[in-house]
């Protein structure tokens, strides 16, 4: 069983065991942050120029919208995401904590870019900024 499968199992257990969910989510978050290709491996050729231009970008205010509410957090350049006083090692770990079920944090967390457009944080990762 690889780390991704272990993390999925831990997240399923977290949904069934509310008393231990924080610990299980944190454990899954640790495993997900170690999965190869988790975001920092691919860099575009122009990422140096983009990174220099946007060096003041981080930390980035981010949010998730659900039908019931909007949750806010802060994204750091090393892909950590903070919600209130809790810091997660990956956007997906933070998404599970907010949504209560596994989801791709790179796609569900959003930010407002410099032109006022709402985009997923995956845009930052694809540009090599994270």
JOCORKA-V823851 format. One record per run of one state. SS is the DSSP state (H for helix, E for strand, - for the rest). FROM is the first residue (numbers start at 0). TO is the last residue. If there is no record, write none. Layout:
ss={SS:SS}
from={FROM:FROM}
to={TO:TO}
This chain:
ss={-:H:-:H:-:H:-:E:-:E:-:E:-:E:-:H:-:H:-:E:-:E:-:H:-}
from={0:2:16:17:33:46:53:59:65:69:75:80:83:85:88:90:99:104:108:109:112:117:120:121:126}
to={1:15:16:32:45:52:58:64:68:74:79:82:84:87:89:98:103:107:108:111:116:119:120:125:129}
